[in-house]
Amino acid sequence: MSQTICELEAEGLVQRRADASDARRTQVAITTLGRAALDADRAAREGWLGEAIARLSDEEQQTLQEAVELLSRLTEAG
């Protein structure tokens, strides 16, 4: 985990701050650059998924919708 944080920090995606209430702890916060990178990555993934779903037949899209509804019910019940 520490190595990952170091890499993200070196790229300017996160910054570390000393915890004001506990000197043993360090807080990690996303930077403006990190937020922009995260938003761009999410948009790319969502775009890919939307395009993939659009290629499904109407019947397959209906099946997928039913599966999503079922999974939502299962997660709400748990």
Buried (B, 14 or more C-beta within 10 A) or exposed (E): EEEEBEEBBEEEBBBEEEEEEEEEEEEEEBBEEBEEBEEEEEEEEEEEEEEEEEEEEEEEEEEEEEEEEEEEEEEEEE
